[in-house]
Amino acid sequence: MTFAAPILAVLVAAWAVAAGAILFAYRRDAVRAWREPTLRGPLLIIESDDWGPGPAQDASWLARIAEVLGRYRDRRGRHPVVTIGVVLALPAGATGAGSPSAAVTLAADRFRGIRERLVAGADAGLMALQLHGMEHYWRPALIAAAGTDPTVARWLQGEGGLRTEALPSHLQTRWADASRLPSVPLWPDQIADAVREELSTFAEIFGRPATVAVPPTFVWDERVEREWARGGIRFIVTPGRRYVGRDEAGGLVADGEGIHSGERGVGGVVYLVRDRYFEPSLGQDAGSALAALAEKTRAGRPALLEMHRFNFTGDAAAATNAVRELDRLFASALTAYPELRFLSTDELGERIAARDADLLETRLVRRMATWLVRLAELPRLRKLAWLTGLAIPAWLFLLVARTAGRGGGVESAGGRLVT
């Protein structure tokens, strides 16, 4: 008994030192997780990339997507929104209209149906148009690659069916020259001219400026960011990292630390993270999307789910299934989360930037509980926390917070199916 107290004191001190060391080692992660906006409730946005010049039947699939969106509303009366990452042009040669060194834009008469469907969807509040790029590649790099790659040469001659998805992945990068690997950066004046061209073309085609940019293959750098900000881009959609090029194998090369939603970049642009998927043709169906929504909701984050054009433009049966899964996703999500909210990505960004108290959690206990959930997503930290016992008080706090929040938290008025 004489030695019990000193031994206990030593053990407590050792635990405190270990806990302090862990918290110190992860202090940056902890601070950034705390600063990241916390949503009051679930929010779902589907982000669909690569739409632009293409075969006429693309317009009919856009119409079917809009039909699904029009069936549903959240409890505030908002329809679901599918954001459209728009590609504005293709090489003239790929469209059978001239030299590969020239471009044919979405303004061409042959793409009128697609263009009108996108504008109609935006005007109805069902679609939100975002800048994906003037083109889904760096055109000089693509032309250079055609000299050594017969597949690219044939695509530039019009054998790709107007689908940039048929190009090698590394060549679909816009903001780096990947004609040879590893890629090399573009020159500043090239970037400035290209950004001016794509922003002015977007405004001319759609009669409204672009405020959200989605970098093709998520490759861009601070110079692109600066020019986008100068041209009126306010929000950049990211996968939680910034990639600045391609390595020798064509893989993505990351730049610096990860990115959290709500953080600001060059020129004051606000980052929004999209790192989960709804790709029915790849097996990422409504079920996996609902799981992603649940995960994001637990962490107080919006669920921005990535969906590409290829789900709707390949095999007809696969496209029909993609529409069916989209319908099932919204029906199931509103059933599972009656308080589910629908916004566009630019609206989300605006409200985060304005610290909108209707959208963002301000109650300290709820924010702390969400912060602990976010920290638990870091595998190494979670393991260390359980090994040292640091997880026990965190778990107890979550248990108390959950019990205290039952019945008094987020409003539960239901969303509904519009018939």
C-alpha positions in Angstrom: 0.0 0.0 0.0 2.9 2.3 0.8 4.1 2.2 -2.9 0.6 2.3 -4.5 0.2 6.1 -4.6 3.6 6.8 -6.1 3.2 4.1 -8.7 -0.2 5.4 -9.6 1.2 8.9 -9.9 3.9 7.7 -12.2 1.4 5.8 -14.4 -0.8 8.8 -14.6 2.1 11.0 -15.4 3.3 8.6 -18.1 -0.2 8.5 -19.6 -0.4 12.3 -19.6 3.0 12.6 -21.3 2.0 10.0 -23.9 -1.4 11.7 -24.5 0.3 15.1 -24.7 2.9 13.7 -27.2 0.1 12.3 -29.4 -1.9 15.6 -29.3 1.3 17.6 -30.1 2.2 15.4 -33.0 -1.3 15.7 -34.5 -1.8 19.3 -33.6 -2.1 20.6 -37.2 -4.6 17.9 -38.1 -6.6 18.7 -34.9 -6.6 22.5 -35.6 -7.6 22.0 -39.2 -10.4 19.6 -38.3 -11.7 22.1 -35.8 -11.6 25.0 -38.2 -13.4 23.0 -41.0 -17.1 24.1 -41.2 -19.5 21.7 -39.4 -22.9 21.3 -41.0 -26.0 21.1 -38.9 -27.4 18.2 -40.9 -27.0 16.0 -44.0 -26.4 17.7 -47.4 -26.2 15.9 -50.7 -24.8 17.2 -54.0 -24.1 15.1 -57.1 -21.2 16.5 -59.2 -21.2 15.3 -62.8 -18.1 16.0 -64.9 -17.2 15.9 -68.6 -20.4 17.1 -70.2 -19.9 19.3 -73.3 -19.5 18.7 -77.1 -20.7 15.2 -77.9 -23.2 13.1 -79.8 -26.8 14.5 -80.0 -28.1 11.7 -77.8 -26.3 13.2 -74.8 -29.1 15.8 -74.6 -31.7 13.0 -74.1 -29.7 11.6 -71.2 -29.4 15.1 -69.6 -33.2 15.4 -70.0 -33.7 12.0 -68.2 -31.4 13.2 -65.4 -33.4 16.4 -65.0 -36.6 14.4 -65.0 -35.4 12.4 -62.0 -34.3 15.6 -60.2 -37.7 17.1 -60.7 -39.4 14.3 -58.8 -37.9 15.2 -55.4 -37.7 18.1 -53.0 -36.2 18.5 -49.6 -38.2 19.9 -46.6 -37.4 23.4 -47.7 -38.8 22.8 -51.2 -35.5 22.5 -53.0 -35.0 20.0 -55.8 -31.8 17.9 -55.8 -29.0 19.6 -57.8 -26.6 17.9 -60.2 -23.7 20.1 -60.9 -22.3 19.9 -64.4 -18.6 20.2 -65.0 -18.7 21.6 -68.5 -16.0 21.0 -71.1 -16.3 23.8 -73.7 -14.5 22.6 -76.8 -13.1 19.7 -78.8 -10.3 19.8 -81.5 -11.9 20.6 -84.9 -10.3 17.4 -86.4 -12.1 15.2 -83.8 -15.4 16.7 -84.9 -14.7 16.3 -88.6 -14.7 20.1 -88.9 -11.0 20.9 -89.7 -7.5 20.9 -88.2 -6.7 19.5 -84.8 -5.0 22.8 -84.0 -8.3 24.6 -84.1 -11.2 24.1 -81.7 -15.0 23.7 -82.1 -16.9 24.9 -79.1 -20.2 24.0 -77.5 -21.7 27.0 -79.2 -21.6 25.2 -82.6 -25.0 24.4 -84.1 -24.4 20.7 -84.0 -24.3 20.8 -80.2 -27.4 23.0 -79.8 -29.5 20.2 -78.2 -26.9 19.6 -75.5 -26.4 23.3 -74.9 -30.1 24.0 -74.6 -30.6 21.1 -72.3 -27.8 22.4 -69.9 -29.3 25.9 -69.9 -32.8 24.6 -69.3 -31.6 22.5 -66.4 -29.7 25.5 -64.9 -32.7 27.8 -65.3 -35.0 25.2 -63.6 -32.6 25.0 -60.6 -31.9 21.3 -61.3 -28.4 21.7 -62.7 -25.6 24.1 -61.8 -23.0 24.8 -64.5 -19.3 24.7 -63.4 -16.2 25.2 -65.4 -14.3 22.0 -66.1 -12.1 23.5 -68.8 -12.0 24.9 -72.2 -10.9 21.4 -73.2 -10.2 18.2 -71.2 -6.5 18.2 -72.2 -3.7 20.6 -73.1 -4.1 20.9 -76.8 -0.4 21.4 -77.8 0.4 18.3 -75.6 -2.3 16.3 -77.3 -1.0 17.2 -80.8 2.6 16.4 -79.8 1.5 13.0 -78.4 -0.2 12.2 -81.6 3.2 12.1 -83.3 4.2 9.0 -81.3 0.8 7.5 -80.2 -1.4 6.2 -83.1 -4.4 6.0 -80.7 -4.2 9.7 -80.1 -3.6 10.4 -83.8 -6.7 8.5 -84.7 -8.7 10.3 -82.0 -7.6 13.7 -83.4 -8.8 12.5 -86.8 -12.3 11.9 -85.5 -12.2 8.2 -84.6 -12.9 8.9 -80.9 -16.7 9.4 -81.2 -16.3 12.9 -79.6 -15.4 11.3 -76.3 -12.3 12.6 -74.5 -12.8 9.6 -72.1 -11.1 7.6 -74.9 -7.8 9.4 -74.4 -5.0 8.1 -72.2 -5.6 9.3 -68.6 -2.5 11.5 -68.3 -3.3 13.3 -71.6 -6.7 14.3 -70.2 -4.8 16.6 -67.8 -5.2 20.3 -68.8 -2.9 22.3 -66.6 0.4 20.5 -67.4 2.1 19.3 -70.5 1.9 15.5 -70.3 2.9 14.8 -73.9 5.9 13.1 -72.3 6.2 11.8 -68.8 6.9 13.1 -66.3 4.9 16.1 -67.2 6.3 19.6 -67.3 4.7 22.8 -66.0 3.1 25.3 -68.4 4.5 28.8 -68.9 2.7 31.6 -66.9 1.6 33.4 -70.1 0.1 30.2 -71.5 -1.9 29.7 -68.3 -3.1 33.4 -68.2 -4.2 33.2 -71.9 -5.9 29.9 -71.5 -7.8 30.9 -68.4 -9.0 34.1 -70.0 -10.2 32.2 -73.0 -12.1 29.6 -71.1 -13.8 32.1 -68.8 -14.9 34.3 -71.6 -16.1 31.3 -73.7 -18.1 30.0 -70.7 -19.8 33.4 -70.3 -20.5 33.8 -74.0 -22.1 30.3 -74.3 -24.2 30.3 -71.1 -24.8 34.0 -70.6 -23.5 33.8 -67.0 -20.0 33.8 -65.5 -18.4 30.7 -64.1 -17.9 30.8 -60.3 -16.9 27.2 -59.6 -13.9 25.4 -61.3 -13.3 21.7 -61.3 -9.7 21.0 -62.6 -9.6 18.2 -65.2 -8.0 15.1 -63.5 -7.6 17.5 -60.5 -4.2 18.8 -61.8 -3.7 22.5 -61.3 -1.2 24.8 -59.5 -1.2 28.1 -57.7 -0.6 30.0 -60.9 -3.8 28.6 -62.4 -5.6 29.3 -59.1 -4.5 32.9 -59.2 -5.7 33.5 -62.8 -9.0 31.8 -62.0 -9.5 34.1 -59.0 -8.7 37.1 -61.1 -11.3 36.0 -63.6 -14.1 35.6 -61.1 -13.8 31.9 -59.9 -14.7 31.8 -56.2 -14.7 28.1 -55.5 -12.5 25.2 -56.5 -13.7 21.6 -56.2 -10.8 19.3 -55.0 -10.4 15.7 -54.0 -8.8 16.8 -50.8 -5.4 17.4 -52.4 -3.9 19.5 -55.1 -2.1 17.6 -57.8 0.4 19.6 -59.9 1.5 17.1 -62.5 2.1 13.5 -63.6 5.0 11.3 -62.7 7.0 8.9 -65.0 4.2 6.3 -64.8 1.4 8.9 -65.4 0.4 8.9 -61.8 -0.7 12.1 -60.0 1.9 14.2 -58.2 0.5 15.9 -55.0 1.6 19.3 -53.8 1.8 19.8 -50.0 -0.7 18.9 -47.4 -4.3 17.8 -47.8 -7.1 20.3 -48.3 -10.2 20.8 -46.1 -13.5 22.3 -47.2 -13.7 26.0 -46.4 -10.0 26.6 -46.6 -8.8 29.4 -48.8 -6.3 29.4 -51.6 -4.6 32.0 -53.8 -6.7 35.0 -54.5 -9.2 34.1 -51.8 -10.7 31.1 -53.6 -12.5 28.7 -51.3 -11.9 25.0 -51.6 -14.7 22.4 -51.4 -13.8 18.7 -51.1 -15.3 16.0 -53.2 -13.8 12.6 -52.4 -16.7 10.1 -52.7 -18.3 8.6 -55.8 -21.6 7.7 -57.5 -20.5 5.8 -60.6 -23.1 3.1 -61.2 -21.3 1.8 -64.3 -18.3 1.0 -62.0 -20.5 -0.6 -59.3 -20.6 2.5 -57.1 -24.4 2.6 -56.9 -27.1 4.1 -54.7 -26.1 1.8 -51.8 -22.5 2.9 -51.8 -23.6 6.6 -52.2 -25.9 6.2 -49.2 -23.0 4.9 -47.2 -20.9 7.9 -48.2 -23.7 10.2 -47.2 -23.9 8.5 -43.8 -20.1 8.9 -43.3 -20.1 12.5 -44.3 -23.1 13.3 -42.1 -21.5 11.8 -39.0 -18.5 14.0 -39.6 -20.6 17.1 -40.2 -19.5 17.4 -43.8 -21.4 17.8 -47.1 -21.6 14.7 -49.3 -20.3 15.8 -52.7 -20.4 12.7 -54.9 -18.5 12.5 -58.1 -20.3 11.2 -61.2 -19.0 11.2 -64.7 -20.7 11.5 -68.1 -19.5 8.0 -69.1 -22.2 6.5 -66.9 -24.8 7.7 -69.4 -23.1 7.7 -72.7 -21.9 4.1 -73.2 -24.1 1.0 -73.3 -27.8 1.8 -73.3 -28.6 -0.7 -70.6 -25.8 0.7 -68.3 -27.1 4.2 -68.9 -30.7 3.2 -68.1 -29.4 1.6 -64.9 -27.5 4.7 -64.0 -30.7 6.8 -64.2 -32.5 4.1 -62.2 -29.8 4.2 -59.5 -29.9 8.0 -59.4 -33.7 7.8 -58.7 -33.1 5.2 -56.1 -30.5 7.3 -54.4 -32.7 10.3 -53.9 -35.7 8.3 -52.8 -33.6 6.3 -50.3 -31.7 9.3 -49.0 -34.9 11.3 -48.2 -36.3 8.3 -46.5 -33.2 7.7 -44.4 -32.6 11.4 -43.7 -35.9 13.4 -43.7 -33.9 16.5 -42.8 -31.7 16.1 -45.9 -30.8 19.4 -47.6 -30.2 20.0 -51.3 -28.0 22.9 -52.5 -25.7 23.6 -55.5 -21.9 23.6 -54.9 -21.6 27.4 -55.4 -24.5 28.0 -52.9 -22.7 25.7 -50.4 -19.5 27.7 -50.9 -21.3 31.0 -50.5 -22.9 29.9 -47.2 -19.7 28.5 -45.8 -17.9 31.8 -46.7 -20.7 33.8 -45.0 -20.7 31.5 -42.0 -24.4 30.9 -42.4 -25.8 29.9 -39.0 -28.8 28.2 -40.6 -26.4 25.7 -42.4 -23.4 25.6 -40.0 -23.3 24.2 -36.5 -22.5 26.8 -33.8 -23.3 24.7 -30.6 -20.0 23.9 -28.9 -20.9 20.4 -27.7 -22.0 19.4 -31.2 -18.9 20.9 -32.8 -16.7 19.1 -30.3 -18.4 15.7 -30.9 -18.0 16.2 -34.7 -14.4 17.2 -34.2 -13.7 13.9 -32.4 -15.4 11.9 -35.2 -13.1 13.6 -37.7 -10.0 12.9 -35.7 -11.1 9.3 -35.4 -10.9 9.1 -39.2 -7.1 9.4 -39.1 -6.1 5.7 -38.8 -2.8 6.1 -37.1 -4.2 8.6 -34.6 -7.1 6.4 -33.8 -4.8 3.4 -33.2 -2.5 5.4 -30.9 -5.5 6.8 -29.0 -6.8 3.3 -28.2 -3.3 2.0 -27.3 -2.8 4.8 -24.8 -6.4 5.0 -23.5 -6.8 8.5 -24.9 -9.8 7.3 -26.8 -11.8 6.4 -23.7 -12.6 9.9 -22.5 -13.3 10.8 -26.1 -15.7 7.9 -26.5 -17.4 8.9 -23.2 -17.9 12.4 -24.4 -19.4 11.2 -27.7 -21.8 9.0 -25.7 -22.9 11.8 -23.5 -23.2 14.2 -26.4 -25.3 11.7 -28.4 -27.6 11.1 -25.5 -28.0 14.8 -24.8 -28.8 15.5 -28.4 -31.6 13.0 -28.9 -34.8 14.8 -29.8 -33.3 18.3 -29.6 -30.9 18.6 -32.4 -31.5 19.0 -36.1 -35.1 19.5 -37.2 -36.7 16.4 -38.5 -39.5 17.7 -40.9 -39.5 15.3 -43.8 -38.5 15.6 -47.4 -41.0 14.3 -49.9 -41.5 12.8 -53.2 -43.2 15.2 -55.7 -45.9 13.4 -57.7 
